[in-house]
Amino acid sequence: MANLATTYMGLKLKNPLVVGSSGLTSSLEGVVACDEAGVGAVVLKSIFEEEITAEVDGVVASGRTPYMHPEAADYVRNYGMENAVGRYISLVSEAKKAVSAPVIASIHCVSATGWLDFAKRVEAAGADALELNVFVFPSDPEHDGRANEQVYMDAVRSVKEHTSIPVAIKIGSFFSGLAHTAAGLCEAGVDAIVLFNRFLRFDFDLEKMELVRTGHLSSPDEMYPTLRWVSILAGQLECDLAATTGIHDGAAVVKQLLAGATAVQVCSAFYKHGISHAGVILGELGSWMDSHDYASVADLRGKMSQETSSNPASYERVQFMKDSVHKK
Ligand SMILES: Cc1cc2nc3c(=O)[nH]c(=O)nc-3n(C[C@H](O)[C@H](O)[C@H](O)COP(=O)(O)O)c2cc1C
């Protein structure tokens, strides 16, 4: 039987399947269920910087939410701000006592340092690692890309200076120089980059003439941008890569590992099929490895990255030169 064990950010994982930050990991029961399902690690639901700094008083209610992630606004409306920090710290320490899988805390940040003291408390509570979910919405014409990206770099630098647990950063793909940014994050000391975050989507309701939430969960064909970029970045960066978005089955996990990912994060497939789907995914991964004579995850990691390819240009081909869509 193939050995699924791997090392992610220096942490020993029994397999590369990680439950991504979400409602699945917002309670002790949820975290225990993930652990019992056999996953390699869990990323706790993010605490939002706005909850930590408690700067939202009057802001959510007034609808003025310039720097607030919509999910934070929802969360605050639903659960209130009271003792969010205390509850989160308790979740970290209780989860650590209850499960054997590494527990990765998660902070959604909109600034580089507003949450630093909290990061130290998370470490003291026993978190095995910290994942920063940083997103600076690039919608302000006054802010150039360099200024926005500096927030990501400074966040990593400051948290690495003030804590000693491994740190991952989860990013979206809205960077004009993605590979350069990723290299900068590694240079700033990050232990892993998680790509790509999947953001909330909205649609227009044409009758009510208002915004409506849509596409809460991913579909399997959303994994291709991640597959491309993991393949391209894997051979170029010193830090680990975790793949996320659209990974729903064992074949998708195999592909991301072949691209060069060290770990994969899954949420939507667990929402759709239940956390027991982890066993299905791991079974498919193990069977594929057995039938293709891979004894360990390390043996297959990066086997199809751009770096190892005899045709690296094909990884950067993005336009249709001819009509290659065959009509029936
Ligand atoms: C209901 C829900 C809540 C989520 N909450 C968070 C969160 O608090 N922090 C975070 O970094 N990502 C959050 N995510 C994003 C997931 O961690 C993941 O990156 C995204 O869903 C893509 O993976 P998937 O295709 O497997 O769902 C959430 C996703 C869902 C569906």
The ligand as a Tripos MOL2 file, in Angstrom:
@<TRIPOS>MOLECULE
LIG
   31    33     1     0     0
SMALL
NO_CHARGES

@<TRIPOS>ATOM
      1 C1        -18.7850   28.2360    3.5190 C.3       1 LIG1
      2 C2        -17.3430   28.5670    3.2770 C.ar      1 LIG1
      3 C3        -16.6480   29.3280    4.2120 C.ar      1 LIG1
      4 C4        -15.3140   29.6700    3.9860 C.ar      1 LIG1
      5 N1        -14.6400   30.4070    4.9120 N.ar      1 LIG1
      6 C5        -13.3230   30.6840    4.7240 C.ar      1 LIG1
      7 C6        -12.5680   31.3600    5.7070 C.ar      1 LIG1
      8 O1        -13.0670   31.7560    6.7620 O.2       1 LIG1
      9 N2        -11.2570   31.5920    5.4590 N.ar      1 LIG1
     10 C7        -10.6460   31.1640    4.3140 C.ar      1 LIG1
     11 O2         -9.4340   31.3720    4.1560 O.2       1 LIG1
     12 N3        -11.3420   30.5150    3.3580 N.ar      1 LIG1
     13 C8        -12.6530   30.2740    3.5380 C.ar      1 LIG1
     14 N4        -13.3440   29.5890    2.5790 N.ar      1 LIG1
     15 C9        -12.6570   29.2240    1.3290 C.3       1 LIG1
     16 C10       -12.1450   27.7900    1.3780 C.3       1 LIG1
     17 O3        -11.1790   27.6180    2.4070 O.3       1 LIG1
     18 C11       -11.5130   27.3590    0.0480 C.3       1 LIG1
     19 O4        -10.3550   28.1410   -0.1970 O.3       1 LIG1
     20 C12       -12.4660   27.5330   -1.1330 C.3       1 LIG1
     21 O5        -13.7720   27.1050   -0.7980 O.3       1 LIG1
     22 C13       -11.9690   26.7560   -2.3340 C.3       1 LIG1
     23 O6        -11.8570   25.3820   -2.0850 O.3       1 LIG1
     24 P1        -12.9920   24.3390   -2.5590 P.3       1 LIG1
     25 O7        -13.0940   24.4340   -4.0130 O.co2     1 LIG1
     26 O8        -12.5090   23.0020   -2.0830 O.co2     1 LIG1
     27 O9        -14.2520   24.7510   -1.8680 O.co2     1 LIG1
     28 C14       -14.6730   29.2350    2.7890 C.ar      1 LIG1
     29 C15       -15.3860   28.4610    1.8700 C.ar      1 LIG1
     30 C16       -16.7000   28.1230    2.0960 C.ar      1 LIG1
     31 C17       -17.4270   27.2870    1.0730 C.3       1 LIG1
@<TRIPOS>BOND
     1     1     2 1
     2     2     3 ar
     3     2    30 ar
     4     3     4 ar
     5     4     5 ar
     6     4    28 ar
     7     5     6 ar
     8     6     7 ar
     9     6    13 1
    10     7     8 2
    11     7     9 ar
    12     9    10 ar
    13    10    11 2
    14    10    12 ar
    15    12    13 ar
    16    13    14 ar
    17    14    15 1
    18    14    28 ar
    19    15    16 1
    20    16    17 1
    21    16    18 1
    22    18    19 1
    23    18    20 1
    24    20    21 1
    25    20    22 1
    26    22    23 1
    27    23    24 1
    28    24    25 2
    29    24    26 1
    30    24    27 1
    31    28    29 ar
    32    29    30 ar
    33    30    31 1
@<TRIPOS>SUBSTRUCTURE
     1 LIG1         1 GROUP 0 **** ****
